[in-house]
Amino acid sequence: MNLDPGATELEFSGNPTSDEQDNQIQDQEMDPVLVWVPSGRRLISGLLGMNLVLLGAALVGGQAFNPDGLRHQEPQVFMLLLMGISLIWMLWYLLWARKQPGISPHKDHHAGGITVILVLILFAAFSMLLYICRIGYMISVKECKPAATVLSPFIEAPFLVMQTYLLWAHSKDCIHRHKIITRSGLMVILSADLLLWLNAVTEDTIHEEIELEKEDRLHFSNTNSSEADGSDLAGDSTLCQCSASAACLTFRKGFEILYPFNIEFYLMAGCMIYVMWKNVGRRMSPGHHVTQKVTLHIVYQGGIIYGLVFGALVLAAGVTVFILYQVWVSQQQLRLTAFLVFYGYHLAVMPVMSLCSLTGLLVHRLERKAHEGGHNPTRSLDVILLVAAALGQLALSYFSLVAALALGTGGLLGDLDLSYSLLSLLELILQNIFIIEGLHRHPNLFAKKKEKWRSSIFKVLSFHLNVL
């Protein structure tokens, strides 16, 4: 049994054979567990990516837990090598391969939605500001930094720009030529994204430098050495410190503020690259993808505007409550008020969210829209990421529930905490079920049933008219 749907022959040519045309719907009959296992021609690129990620994770983890062990900046050199190979592959694909005839006969319209692309571009813009700050910071302290660390932002910036353009212009492509090279190149990009994300999460050198500078300033303020010795120590300490330059402090502050956007970019870009990798060689039947255009008429007549308005109001109220909580919780006289505002907002919003999710599930059942059959990489990845993200919230809710039960509900805050934990569990479960059901619904099946019902009525009426 061939576990690689849409890729039945080991060849680089994209010309479909008759056997491939007869098996265009083969991916719809596949075991959903096996679609995540690299197989067939995916085996080569899958094993390549697995080894690259494991080696890179070992290097990044070794640097995080034992910084003095890797003295030659092996993690940075390895990631620079991956980014260089990725840039070469992207230039090859954008400048030559995509212009070949039959390179992408099919499009996956579920991949690379407009909202996902806009968010990706937003994260990329903030990441470019981050790289500008990082380049300025590295130039200011280049005497104290290894060459690989100084060179890193100069390679990451074009890598980010090129990858953003690739995902913006070609995230929907189902590539059917040079499949092994394409899969391997995409897997190298995915490995680089994952390792850059892991490195950004584990790297804490900026905060360590800030703490060291604070300790040095405290040390020099407490020393009673001679004026000459003090000037020598100050000169030695400021040689590699950012506090000696206002521009360096500005660049470092920008890097400290903007780095979360860079983390989110690599995570989102990695997910989209994975979908592109799964879509290489994929074939869809005619009409497999149905795009539903959102027009102003649908927005006004379909009630979408009301949902946007109410959602914006809830979001604004949540931001206000968050700011008030952060300000008041540190003040002893307003601490109880901060907790009451926090719990009051969530206990008012979460029942409404639970009712909305339950209503949505009932609407799904009443409309009786069938689920879309077959494996869809984008939808499968969305469901897995949703469930993975929900696991942390579920675990936190269960731990909070156990803590609330252990402490008892003797006071007002105990009752509020227990109610908050129970409602969090209920809302999270209903919300995830509603989203997963919505992802699997077919957009046009209900309309076809309507047309069939109308045609049957027309046939009955025409029959009676003929009889009369």
KEPASE-180435 format. One record per residue (C-alpha): z, x, y; residue in three letters. Coordinates in nm, 4 decimals, padded with zeros to 6 digits. Example, Ala and Ser with C-alpha at 12.3 -4.5 7.8 and 13.67 -1.06 7.14 Angstrom:
BEGIN
<<00.7800; 01.2300; -00.4500>; 'ALA'>
<<00.7140; 01.3670; -00.1060>; 'SER'>
***
This chain:
BEGIN
<<00.0000; 00.0000; 00.0000>; 'MET'>
<<-00.0961; 00.1369; 00.3417>; 'ASN'>
<<00.2020; 00.1140; 00.5712>; 'LEU'>
<<00.0025; 00.2046; 00.8844>; 'ASP'>
<<-00.1542; -00.1175; 01.0157>; 'PRO'>
<<-00.4941; -00.0811; 01.1674>; 'GLY'>
<<-00.5397; 00.2769; 01.0465>; 'ALA'>
<<-00.7020; 00.2685; 00.7071>; 'THR'>
<<-00.9017; 00.5919; 00.6990>; 'GLU'>
<<-00.8072; 00.9491; 00.7840>; 'LEU'>
<<-01.0716; 01.0159; 01.0443>; 'GLU'>
<<-01.0904; 01.0940; 01.4145>; 'PHE'>
<<-01.3762; 00.8561; 01.4873>; 'SER'>
<<-01.2956; 00.5153; 01.6334>; 'GLY'>
<<-01.5923; 00.3310; 01.4760>; 'ASN'>
<<-01.4479; 00.0468; 01.2656>; 'PRO'>
<<-01.5695; 00.0050; 00.9113>; 'THR'>
<<-01.6171; -00.3240; 00.7326>; 'SER'>
<<-01.2904; -00.2754; 00.5430>; 'ASP'>
<<-01.1054; -00.2302; 00.8699>; 'GLU'>
<<-01.2649; -00.5427; 01.0168>; 'GLN'>
<<-01.1531; -00.7439; 00.7150>; 'ASP'>
<<-00.7953; -00.6204; 00.7587>; 'ASN'>
<<-00.7500; -00.6782; 01.1320>; 'GLN'>
<<-00.4543; -00.9076; 01.0740>; 'ILE'>
<<-00.2883; -00.6765; 00.8246>; 'GLN'>
<<-00.0083; -00.5888; 01.0666>; 'ASP'>
<<00.1053; -00.9507; 01.0758>; 'GLN'>
<<00.1935; -00.9504; 00.7047>; 'GLU'>
<<00.4038; -00.6354; 00.7191>; 'MET'>
<<00.7672; -00.6041; 00.6314>; 'ASP'>
<<00.9471; -00.5859; 00.9690>; 'PRO'>
<<01.1790; -00.3151; 00.8358>; 'VAL'>
<<00.8931; -00.0808; 00.7448>; 'LEU'>
<<00.7242; -00.0880; 01.0858>; 'VAL'>
<<00.9868; 00.1511; 01.2219>; 'TRP'>
<<00.9278; 00.4065; 00.9447>; 'VAL'>
<<00.6650; 00.6742; 01.0295>; 'PRO'>
<<00.3953; 00.6412; 00.7650>; 'SER'>
<<00.0289; 00.7166; 00.7089>; 'GLY'>
<<-00.1068; 00.9080; 01.0046>; 'ARG'>
<<00.2131; 00.8241; 01.1920>; 'ARG'>
<<00.3944; 01.0494; 00.9451>; 'LEU'>
<<00.2663; 01.3700; 01.1063>; 'ILE'>
<<00.3564; 01.2743; 01.4627>; 'SER'>
<<00.6782; 01.1041; 01.3505>; 'GLY'>
<<00.8027; 01.4157; 01.1731>; 'LEU'>
<<00.6951; 01.6266; 01.4708>; 'LEU'>
<<00.8938; 01.4101; 01.7116>; 'GLY'>
<<01.1977; 01.3958; 01.4850>; 'MET'>
<<01.2139; 01.7749; 01.4553>; 'ASN'>
<<01.1597; 01.8284; 01.8276>; 'LEU'>
<<01.4336; 01.5808; 01.9221>; 'VAL'>
<<01.6819; 01.7193; 01.6687>; 'LEU'>
<<01.6216; 02.0795; 01.7760>; 'LEU'>
<<01.6414; 01.9881; 02.1442>; 'GLY'>
<<01.9554; 01.7794; 02.0921>; 'ALA'>
<<02.1193; 02.0719; 01.9136>; 'ALA'>
<<02.0328; 02.3037; 02.2035>; 'LEU'>
<<02.1482; 02.0584; 02.4724>; 'VAL'>
<<02.4654; 01.9769; 02.2796>; 'GLY'>
<<02.5400; 02.3442; 02.2272>; 'GLY'>
<<02.5035; 02.4100; 02.5976>; 'GLN'>
<<02.7272; 02.1139; 02.6844>; 'ALA'>
<<03.0099; 02.2050; 02.4449>; 'PHE'>
<<02.9817; 02.5846; 02.4640>; 'ASN'>
<<02.8058; 02.6935; 02.7850>; 'PRO'>
<<02.8687; 03.0640; 02.7206>; 'ASP'>
<<02.7132; 03.0536; 02.3732>; 'GLY'>
<<02.3489; 03.0161; 02.4841>; 'LEU'>
<<02.3041; 03.2977; 02.7350>; 'ARG'>
<<01.9253; 03.2914; 02.7642>; 'HIS'>
<<01.8886; 02.9286; 02.8823>; 'GLN'>
<<01.7286; 02.8191; 02.5555>; 'GLU'>
<<01.7604; 02.4405; 02.6277>; 'PRO'>
<<01.5832; 02.4711; 02.9646>; 'GLN'>
<<01.3113; 02.6935; 02.8180>; 'VAL'>
<<01.2551; 02.4502; 02.5303>; 'PHE'>
<<01.2278; 02.1490; 02.7638>; 'MET'>
<<00.9935; 02.3408; 02.9954>; 'LEU'>
<<00.7738; 02.4152; 02.6934>; 'LEU'>
<<00.7654; 02.0459; 02.5955>; 'LEU'>
<<00.6819; 01.9393; 02.9510>; 'MET'>
<<00.4045; 02.1977; 02.9710>; 'GLY'>
<<00.2467; 02.0746; 02.6456>; 'ILE'>
<<00.2847; 01.7149; 02.7661>; 'SER'>
<<00.1083; 01.7951; 03.0941>; 'LEU'>
<<-00.1800; 01.9571; 02.9056>; 'ILE'>
<<-00.2157; 01.6531; 02.6775>; 'TRP'>
<<-00.2012; 01.4049; 02.9684>; 'MET'>
<<-00.4667; 01.5994; 03.1591>; 'LEU'>
<<-00.6824; 01.6050; 02.8451>; 'TRP'>
<<-00.6473; 01.2294; 02.7977>; 'TYR'>
<<-00.6892; 01.1271; 03.1623>; 'LEU'>
<<-00.9769; 01.3610; 03.2464>; 'LEU'>
<<-01.1784; 01.3551; 02.9223>; 'TRP'>
<<-01.0578; 01.1448; 02.6284>; 'ALA'>
<<-01.0238; 00.8088; 02.8058>; 'ARG'>
<<-01.3866; 00.8326; 02.9218>; 'LYS'>
<<-01.5177; 00.8431; 02.5644>; 'GLN'>
<<-01.6880; 00.5249; 02.4381>; 'PRO'>
<<-01.4719; 00.3065; 02.2164>; 'GLY'>
<<-01.1513; 00.4893; 02.3035>; 'ILE'>
<<-00.9558; 00.1672; 02.3621>; 'SER'>
<<-01.1348; -00.1455; 02.2351>; 'PRO'>
<<-00.8117; -00.3501; 02.2311>; 'HIS'>
<<-00.5376; -00.4108; 02.4866>; 'LYS'>
<<-00.1755; -00.5021; 02.4214>; 'ASP'>
<<-00.1040; -00.7419; 02.7069>; 'HIS'>
<<00.2618; -00.7629; 02.6091>; 'HIS'>
<<00.3082; -00.3950; 02.6973>; 'ALA'>
<<00.3498; -00.2685; 03.0513>; 'GLY'>
<<00.4312; -00.5935; 03.2286>; 'GLY'>
<<00.4099; -00.6030; 03.6069>; 'ILE'>
<<00.7878; -00.6153; 03.6507>; 'THR'>
<<00.8386; -00.3201; 03.4149>; 'VAL'>
<<00.5745; -00.1155; 03.5983>; 'ILE'>
<<00.7252; -00.1969; 03.9393>; 'LEU'>
<<01.0736; -00.0952; 03.8246>; 'VAL'>
<<00.9308; 00.2226; 03.6692>; 'LEU'>
<<00.7536; 00.3125; 03.9953>; 'ILE'>
<<01.0761; 00.2436; 04.1882>; 'LEU'>
<<01.2721; 00.4775; 03.9608>; 'PHE'>
<<00.9926; 00.7351; 03.9884>; 'ALA'>
<<01.0066; 00.7219; 04.3701>; 'ALA'>
<<01.3827; 00.7826; 04.3729>; 'PHE'>
<<01.3369; 01.0562; 04.1127>; 'SER'>
<<01.0849; 01.2304; 04.3393>; 'MET'>
<<01.3426; 01.2260; 04.6193>; 'LEU'>
<<01.5849; 01.3721; 04.3676>; 'LEU'>
<<01.3442; 01.6547; 04.2846>; 'TYR'>
<<01.2951; 01.7307; 04.6541>; 'ILE'>
<<01.6724; 01.7607; 04.6950>; 'CYS'>
<<01.6988; 01.9588; 04.3740>; 'ARG'>
<<01.4249; 02.2021; 04.4773>; 'ILE'>
<<01.5962; 02.2590; 04.8124>; 'GLY'>
<<01.9285; 02.3101; 04.6394>; 'TYR'>
<<01.7843; 02.5530; 04.3835>; 'MET'>
<<01.6145; 02.7567; 04.6558>; 'ILE'>
<<01.9461; 02.7805; 04.8425>; 'SER'>
<<02.1347; 02.9141; 04.5388>; 'VAL'>
<<01.8510; 03.0899; 04.3549>; 'LYS'>
<<02.0444; 03.4195; 04.3487>; 'GLU'>
<<02.3097; 03.2628; 04.1259>; 'CYS'>
<<02.0912; 03.0480; 03.8990>; 'LYS'>
<<01.8823; 03.1520; 03.5970>; 'PRO'>
<<01.5067; 03.1579; 03.6398>; 'ALA'>
<<01.4527; 02.8694; 03.3953>; 'ALA'>
<<01.6956; 02.6467; 03.5873>; 'THR'>
<<01.5277; 02.7273; 03.9205>; 'VAL'>
<<01.1803; 02.6671; 03.7745>; 'LEU'>
<<01.2767; 02.3377; 03.6068>; 'SER'>
<<01.2305; 02.0942; 03.9032>; 'PRO'>
<<00.8917; 02.2475; 03.9854>; 'PHE'>
<<00.7688; 02.1457; 03.6369>; 'ILE'>
<<00.9583; 01.8169; 03.6093>; 'GLU'>
<<00.8066; 01.6778; 03.9314>; 'ALA'>
<<00.4391; 01.6925; 03.8175>; 'PRO'>
<<00.5474; 01.5806; 03.4701>; 'PHE'>
<<00.7086; 01.2705; 03.6214>; 'LEU'>
<<00.4104; 01.1939; 03.8480>; 'VAL'>
<<00.1565; 01.2352; 03.5690>; 'MET'>
<<00.3582; 01.0249; 03.3248>; 'GLN'>
<<00.4077; 00.7479; 03.5811>; 'THR'>
<<00.0324; 00.7285; 03.6395>; 'TYR'>
<<-00.0359; 00.7328; 03.2645>; 'LEU'>
<<00.2017; 00.4408; 03.2048>; 'LEU'>
<<00.0786; 00.2492; 03.5098>; 'TRP'>
<<-00.2890; 00.2764; 03.4165>; 'ALA'>
<<-00.2917; 00.3011; 03.0358>; 'HIS'>
<<00.0300; 00.1561; 02.8921>; 'SER'>
<<-00.1694; -00.1364; 02.7445>; 'LYS'>
<<-00.4247; 00.0825; 02.5654>; 'ASP'>
<<-00.4646; 00.0600; 02.1881>; 'CYS'>
<<-00.6330; 00.3972; 02.1378>; 'ILE'>
<<-00.8806; 00.4217; 01.8483>; 'HIS'>
<<-01.0222; 00.7749; 01.8801>; 'ARG'>
<<-00.8555; 01.1128; 01.8192>; 'HIS'>
<<-00.5595; 00.9271; 01.6749>; 'LYS'>
<<-00.3687; 01.2227; 01.5302>; 'ILE'>
<<-00.3955; 01.4231; 01.8533>; 'ILE'>
<<-00.3061; 01.1143; 02.0564>; 'THR'>
<<-00.0041; 01.0259; 01.8447>; 'ARG'>
<<00.1177; 01.3855; 01.8481>; 'SER'>
<<00.0769; 01.4132; 02.2253>; 'GLY'>
<<00.2607; 01.0876; 02.2872>; 'LEU'>
<<00.5393; 01.1979; 02.0544>; 'MET'>
<<00.5786; 01.5256; 02.2453>; 'VAL'>
<<00.6084; 01.3262; 02.5706>; 'ILE'>
<<00.8625; 01.0940; 02.4077>; 'LEU'>
<<01.0640; 01.3925; 02.2836>; 'SER'>
<<01.0611; 01.5460; 02.6318>; 'ALA'>
<<01.1794; 01.2166; 02.7851>; 'ASP'>
<<01.4653; 01.1812; 02.5376>; 'LEU'>
<<01.5800; 01.5406; 02.5824>; 'LEU'>
<<01.5585; 01.5221; 02.9620>; 'LEU'>
<<01.7625; 01.2014; 02.9489>; 'TRP'>
<<02.0194; 01.3637; 02.7196>; 'LEU'>
<<02.0362; 01.6721; 02.9406>; 'ASN'>
<<02.0856; 01.4589; 03.2531>; 'ALA'>
<<02.3653; 01.2647; 03.0832>; 'VAL'>
<<02.5523; 01.5716; 02.9556>; 'THR'>
<<02.4929; 01.8093; 03.2464>; 'GLU'>
<<02.7857; 01.8220; 03.4883>; 'ASP'>
<<02.7281; 02.1517; 03.6673>; 'THR'>
<<02.7157; 01.9954; 04.0142>; 'ILE'>
<<03.0610; 01.8410; 03.9833>; 'HIS'>
<<03.1963; 02.1611; 03.8290>; 'GLU'>
<<03.0664; 02.3613; 04.1253>; 'GLU'>
<<03.2262; 02.1164; 04.3697>; 'ILE'>
<<03.5613; 02.1471; 04.1924>; 'GLU'>
<<03.5366; 02.5276; 04.1854>; 'LEU'>
<<03.4644; 02.5370; 04.5579>; 'GLU'>
<<03.7678; 02.3173; 04.6246>; 'LYS'>
<<03.9849; 02.5515; 04.4168>; 'GLU'>
<<03.8455; 02.8554; 04.5981>; 'ASP'>
<<03.9139; 02.7030; 04.9394>; 'ARG'>
<<04.2679; 02.6169; 04.8324>; 'LEU'>
<<04.3164; 02.9682; 04.6991>; 'HIS'>
<<04.1941; 03.1361; 05.0175>; 'PHE'>
<<04.4040; 02.9105; 05.2385>; 'SER'>
<<04.7180; 03.0094; 05.0444>; 'ASN'>
<<04.6573; 03.3846; 05.0294>; 'THR'>
<<04.8355; 03.6118; 05.2753>; 'ASN'>
<<04.6188; 03.9165; 05.2232>; 'SER'>
<<04.4903; 04.1366; 05.5014>; 'SER'>
<<04.2082; 04.0232; 05.7266>; 'GLU'>
<<03.9617; 04.2744; 05.5873>; 'ALA'>
<<04.0335; 04.1877; 05.2261>; 'ASP'>
<<04.0061; 03.8192; 05.3080>; 'GLY'>
<<03.6660; 03.8681; 05.4656>; 'SER'>
<<03.5452; 04.0577; 05.1579>; 'ASP'>
<<03.6665; 03.7844; 04.9233>; 'LEU'>
<<03.5098; 03.5166; 05.1394>; 'ALA'>
<<03.1821; 03.7009; 05.1372>; 'GLY'>
<<03.1878; 03.7340; 04.7599>; 'ASP'>
<<03.2827; 03.3696; 04.7097>; 'SER'>
<<03.0222; 03.2220; 04.9459>; 'THR'>
<<02.7384; 03.4265; 04.7997>; 'LEU'>
<<02.6918; 03.1707; 04.5220>; 'CYS'>
<<02.8565; 02.8720; 04.6905>; 'GLN'>
<<02.6697; 02.5841; 04.8493>; 'CYS'>
<<02.9376; 02.5298; 05.1170>; 'SER'>
<<02.7990; 02.8220; 05.3179>; 'ALA'>
<<02.4927; 02.6183; 05.4236>; 'SER'>
<<02.4722; 02.2673; 05.5695>; 'ALA'>
<<02.1216; 02.2187; 05.4268>; 'ALA'>
<<02.2426; 02.3149; 05.0804>; 'CYS'>
<<02.5277; 02.0640; 05.1052>; 'LEU'>
<<02.2805; 01.7922; 05.2059>; 'THR'>
<<02.0481; 01.8693; 04.9163>; 'PHE'>
<<02.3377; 01.8788; 04.6716>; 'ARG'>
<<02.4726; 01.5446; 04.7947>; 'LYS'>
<<02.1283; 01.3873; 04.7552>; 'GLY'>
<<02.1028; 01.5260; 04.4030>; 'PHE'>
<<02.4503; 01.3912; 04.3231>; 'GLU'>
<<02.3626; 01.0411; 04.4486>; 'ILE'>
<<02.0095; 01.0067; 04.3069>; 'LEU'>
<<02.0501; 01.1448; 03.9557>; 'TYR'>
<<02.1280; 00.8006; 03.7949>; 'PRO'>
<<01.7771; 00.6834; 03.8901>; 'PHE'>
<<01.6318; 00.9835; 03.7084>; 'ASN'>
<<01.8317; 00.8952; 03.3963>; 'ILE'>
<<01.7006; 00.5376; 03.4026>; 'GLU'>
<<01.3427; 00.6562; 03.4570>; 'PHE'>
<<01.3376; 00.8741; 03.1473>; 'TYR'>
<<01.4948; 00.5998; 02.9378>; 'LEU'>
<<01.2403; 00.3387; 03.0493>; 'MET'>
<<00.9454; 00.5783; 03.0295>; 'ALA'>
<<01.0482; 00.6794; 02.6781>; 'GLY'>
<<01.0473; 00.3156; 02.5659>; 'CYS'>
<<00.6981; 00.2600; 02.7094>; 'MET'>
<<00.5650; 00.5807; 02.5533>; 'ILE'>
<<00.7032; 00.4652; 02.2180>; 'TYR'>
<<00.5109; 00.1369; 02.2501>; 'VAL'>
<<00.1925; 00.3324; 02.3281>; 'MET'>
<<00.2530; 00.5450; 02.0178>; 'TRP'>
<<00.2940; 00.2333; 01.8015>; 'LYS'>
<<-00.0238; 00.0815; 01.9472>; 'ASN'>
<<-00.2470; 00.3774; 01.8553>; 'VAL'>
<<-00.5009; 00.2432; 01.6050>; 'GLY'>
<<-00.3683; -00.1117; 01.6308>; 'ARG'>
<<-00.6162; -00.3987; 01.5990>; 'ARG'>
<<-00.5648; -00.7569; 01.7109>; 'MET'>
<<-00.7558; -01.0687; 01.6214>; 'SER'>
<<-00.9400; -01.2535; 01.9012>; 'PRO'>
<<-00.6961; -01.4599; 02.1017>; 'GLY'>
<<-00.3966; -01.2689; 01.9655>; 'HIS'>
<<-00.2701; -01.1987; 02.3165>; 'HIS'>
<<-00.2459; -01.4779; 02.5695>; 'VAL'>
<<-00.1623; -01.3896; 02.9260>; 'THR'>
<<-00.0040; -01.6590; 03.1361>; 'GLN'>
<<-00.0752; -01.6199; 03.5049>; 'LYS'>
<<00.2055; -01.7073; 03.7426>; 'VAL'>
<<00.0556; -01.8867; 04.0427>; 'THR'>
<<00.2173; -02.0373; 04.3507>; 'LEU'>
<<00.1569; -02.3834; 04.2052>; 'HIS'>
<<00.3550; -02.2932; 03.8922>; 'ILE'>
<<00.6310; -02.1392; 04.1040>; 'VAL'>
<<00.6759; -02.4502; 04.3189>; 'TYR'>
<<00.5994; -02.7222; 04.0641>; 'GLN'>
<<00.7703; -02.5583; 03.7657>; 'GLY'>
<<01.1081; -02.5181; 03.9308>; 'GLY'>
<<01.0973; -02.1386; 03.9235>; 'ILE'>
<<01.1940; -02.1174; 04.2897>; 'ILE'>
<<01.5255; -02.2928; 04.2238>; 'TYR'>
<<01.6200; -02.0429; 03.9560>; 'GLY'>
<<01.5397; -01.7524; 04.1875>; 'LEU'>
<<01.7463; -01.9024; 04.4710>; 'VAL'>
<<02.0505; -01.9775; 04.2538>; 'PHE'>
<<02.0243; -01.6372; 04.0865>; 'GLY'>
<<02.0134; -01.4632; 04.4255>; 'ALA'>
<<02.3204; -01.6583; 04.5396>; 'LEU'>
<<02.5148; -01.5637; 04.2254>; 'VAL'>
<<02.4078; -01.2004; 04.2651>; 'LEU'>
<<02.5134; -01.1922; 04.6320>; 'ALA'>
<<02.8484; -01.3492; 04.5451>; 'ALA'>
<<02.8972; -01.0974; 04.2638>; 'GLY'>
<<02.8261; -00.8014; 04.4932>; 'VAL'>
<<03.0703; -00.9413; 04.7499>; 'THR'>
<<03.3410; -00.9890; 04.4866>; 'VAL'>
<<03.2814; -00.6371; 04.3539>; 'PHE'>
<<03.3182; -00.4815; 04.7009>; 'ILE'>
<<03.6314; -00.6832; 04.7782>; 'LEU'>
<<03.7818; -00.5895; 04.4420>; 'TYR'>
<<03.7157; -00.2181; 04.4930>; 'GLN'>
<<03.8714; -00.2296; 04.8405>; 'VAL'>
<<04.1739; -00.4484; 04.7643>; 'TRP'>
<<04.2734; -00.3144; 04.4213>; 'VAL'>
<<04.3880; 00.0168; 04.5732>; 'SER'>
<<04.6227; -00.1618; 04.8171>; 'GLN'>
<<04.9566; -00.2639; 04.6726>; 'GLN'>
<<04.9959; -00.5810; 04.8811>; 'GLN'>
<<04.6447; -00.7057; 04.7957>; 'LEU'>
<<04.6338; -00.5949; 04.4321>; 'ARG'>
<<04.7175; -00.9387; 04.2887>; 'LEU'>
<<04.4629; -01.1032; 04.5195>; 'THR'>
<<04.1950; -00.8611; 04.3969>; 'ALA'>
<<04.2604; -00.9562; 04.0336>; 'PHE'>
<<04.2612; -01.3280; 04.1175>; 'LEU'>
<<03.9275; -01.3000; 04.3003>; 'VAL'>
<<03.7758; -01.0997; 04.0129>; 'PHE'>
<<03.8885; -01.3362; 03.7374>; 'TYR'>
<<03.8193; -01.6470; 03.9465>; 'GLY'>
<<03.4572; -01.5491; 04.0071>; 'TYR'>
<<03.3859; -01.4669; 03.6429>; 'HIS'>
<<03.5673; -01.7732; 03.5079>; 'LEU'>
<<03.3555; -01.9882; 03.7398>; 'ALA'>
<<03.0211; -01.8225; 03.6628>; 'VAL'>
<<03.0421; -01.7569; 03.2873>; 'MET'>
<<03.0809; -02.1240; 03.1802>; 'PRO'>
<<02.7730; -02.2086; 03.3888>; 'VAL'>
<<02.5800; -01.9222; 03.2263>; 'MET'>
<<02.6879; -02.0377; 02.8811>; 'SER'>
<<02.5763; -02.3946; 02.9539>; 'LEU'>
<<02.2412; -02.2708; 03.0864>; 'CYS'>
<<02.1831; -02.0607; 02.7741>; 'SER'>
<<02.2796; -02.3521; 02.5492>; 'LEU'>
<<02.0489; -02.5846; 02.7434>; 'THR'>
<<01.7667; -02.3338; 02.7067>; 'GLY'>
<<01.8197; -02.3206; 02.3305>; 'LEU'>
<<01.8073; -02.7010; 02.3116>; 'LEU'>
<<01.4859; -02.7057; 02.5160>; 'VAL'>
<<01.3349; -02.4507; 02.2769>; 'HIS'>
<<01.4185; -02.6761; 01.9824>; 'ARG'>
<<01.2910; -02.9948; 02.1486>; 'LEU'>
<<00.9592; -02.8404; 02.2513>; 'GLU'>
<<00.9054; -02.7206; 01.8933>; 'ARG'>
<<00.6934; -02.4246; 01.9909>; 'LYS'>
<<00.6194; -02.2086; 01.6901>; 'ALA'>
<<00.7163; -01.8433; 01.6796>; 'HIS'>
<<00.4475; -01.5803; 01.7206>; 'GLU'>
<<00.3691; -01.4238; 01.3853>; 'GLY'>
<<00.3072; -01.0599; 01.3150>; 'GLY'>
<<00.4642; -00.7412; 01.4362>; 'HIS'>
<<00.4565; -00.6730; 01.8099>; 'ASN'>
<<00.5882; -00.3270; 01.9120>; 'PRO'>
<<00.6873; -00.4370; 02.2622>; 'THR'>
<<00.8773; -00.7449; 02.1484>; 'ARG'>
<<01.0450; -00.5595; 01.8611>; 'SER'>
<<01.1590; -00.2824; 02.0946>; 'LEU'>
<<01.2880; -00.5392; 02.3462>; 'ASP'>
<<01.4946; -00.7119; 02.0784>; 'VAL'>
<<01.6374; -00.3858; 01.9423>; 'ILE'>
<<01.7289; -00.2574; 02.2892>; 'LEU'>
<<01.8836; -00.5936; 02.3760>; 'LEU'>
<<02.0969; -00.5966; 02.0619>; 'VAL'>
<<02.1929; -00.2301; 02.1057>; 'ALA'>
<<02.2994; -00.2898; 02.4659>; 'ALA'>
<<02.4919; -00.6007; 02.3639>; 'ALA'>
<<02.6880; -00.4124; 02.0973>; 'LEU'>
<<02.8822; -00.2201; 02.3591>; 'GLY'>
<<02.9652; -00.5337; 02.5547>; 'GLN'>
<<03.0626; -00.7177; 02.2377>; 'LEU'>
<<03.2905; -00.4344; 02.1295>; 'ALA'>
<<03.4489; -00.4244; 02.4752>; 'LEU'>
<<03.5017; -00.8011; 02.4696>; 'SER'>
<<03.6646; -00.7892; 02.1257>; 'TYR'>
<<03.8930; -00.5015; 02.2264>; 'PHE'>
<<03.9886; -00.6907; 02.5431>; 'SER'>
<<04.0574; -01.0001; 02.3350>; 'LEU'>
<<04.2827; -00.8065; 02.0969>; 'VAL'>
<<04.4645; -00.6461; 02.3904>; 'ALA'>
<<04.5152; -00.9846; 02.5566>; 'ALA'>
<<04.6522; -01.1327; 02.2339>; 'LEU'>
<<04.8799; -00.8333; 02.1789>; 'ALA'>
<<05.0278; -00.8470; 02.5291>; 'LEU'>
<<05.0689; -01.2219; 02.5138>; 'GLY'>
<<04.9959; -01.4845; 02.7742>; 'THR'>
<<05.3323; -01.5015; 02.9437>; 'GLY'>
<<05.2035; -01.4627; 03.2987>; 'GLY'>
<<04.9121; -01.5776; 03.5098>; 'LEU'>
<<04.7134; -01.2568; 03.4672>; 'LEU'>
<<04.7623; -01.2706; 03.0897>; 'GLY'>
<<04.6169; -01.6217; 03.0739>; 'ASP'>
<<04.3256; -01.5203; 03.2961>; 'LEU'>
<<04.2541; -01.2101; 03.0874>; 'ASP'>
<<04.2527; -01.4059; 02.7611>; 'LEU'>
<<04.0227; -01.6733; 02.9065>; 'SER'>
<<03.7943; -01.4042; 03.0462>; 'TYR'>
<<03.7645; -01.2320; 02.7062>; 'SER'>
<<03.6854; -01.5564; 02.5211>; 'LEU'>
<<03.4260; -01.6695; 02.7751>; 'LEU'>
<<03.2653; -01.3232; 02.7761>; 'SER'>
<<03.2137; -01.3407; 02.4005>; 'LEU'>
<<03.0708; -01.6923; 02.4134>; 'LEU'>
<<02.8386; -01.6215; 02.7046>; 'GLU'>
<<02.7115; -01.2934; 02.5611>; 'LEU'>
<<02.6296; -01.4435; 02.2200>; 'ILE'>
<<02.4522; -01.7502; 02.3640>; 'LEU'>
<<02.2609; -01.5413; 02.6164>; 'GLN'>
<<02.1281; -01.2962; 02.3577>; 'ASN'>
<<02.0230; -01.5767; 02.1212>; 'ILE'>
<<01.8429; -01.7526; 02.4074>; 'PHE'>
<<01.6570; -01.4365; 02.5128>; 'ILE'>
<<01.5521; -01.3478; 02.1568>; 'ILE'>
<<01.4298; -01.7045; 02.0947>; 'GLU'>
<<01.2299; -01.6918; 02.4167>; 'GLY'>
<<01.0701; -01.3595; 02.3259>; 'LEU'>
<<00.9395; -01.5022; 01.9968>; 'HIS'>
<<00.7992; -01.8279; 02.1335>; 'ARG'>
<<00.4236; -01.8806; 02.1434>; 'HIS'>
<<00.3172; -01.9723; 02.4988>; 'PRO'>
<<00.0200; -02.1986; 02.4159>; 'ASN'>
<<00.1070; -02.3667; 02.0867>; 'LEU'>
<<00.2702; -02.6659; 02.2540>; 'PHE'>
<<-00.0367; -02.7204; 02.4717>; 'ALA'>
<<-00.2554; -02.7221; 02.1610>; 'LYS'>
<<-00.0320; -02.9857; 02.0041>; 'LYS'>
<<-00.0699; -03.1931; 02.3192>; 'LYS'>
<<-00.4473; -03.1659; 02.3019>; 'GLU'>
<<-00.4429; -03.2609; 01.9332>; 'LYS'>
<<-00.2251; -03.5659; 02.0099>; 'TRP'>
<<-00.4560; -03.6724; 02.2926>; 'ARG'>
<<-00.7664; -03.6306; 02.0758>; 'SER'>
<<-00.6105; -03.8435; 01.8004>; 'SER'>
<<-00.5360; -04.1218; 02.0510>; 'ILE'>
<<-00.8945; -04.1024; 02.1777>; 'PHE'>
<<-01.0282; -04.1318; 01.8223>; 'LYS'>
<<-00.8124; -04.4398; 01.7552>; 'VAL'>
<<-00.9246; -04.6068; 02.0787>; 'LEU'>
<<-01.2902; -04.5314; 02.0121>; 'SER'>
<<-01.2567; -04.6731; 01.6588>; 'PHE'>
<<-01.1111; -05.0000; 01.7927>; 'HIS'>
<<-01.3836; -05.0239; 02.0570>; 'LEU'>
<<-01.6523; -04.9774; 01.7930>; 'ASN'>
<<-01.4942; -05.2482; 01.5785>; 'VAL'>
<<-01.4869; -05.4879; 01.8732>; 'LEU'>
***
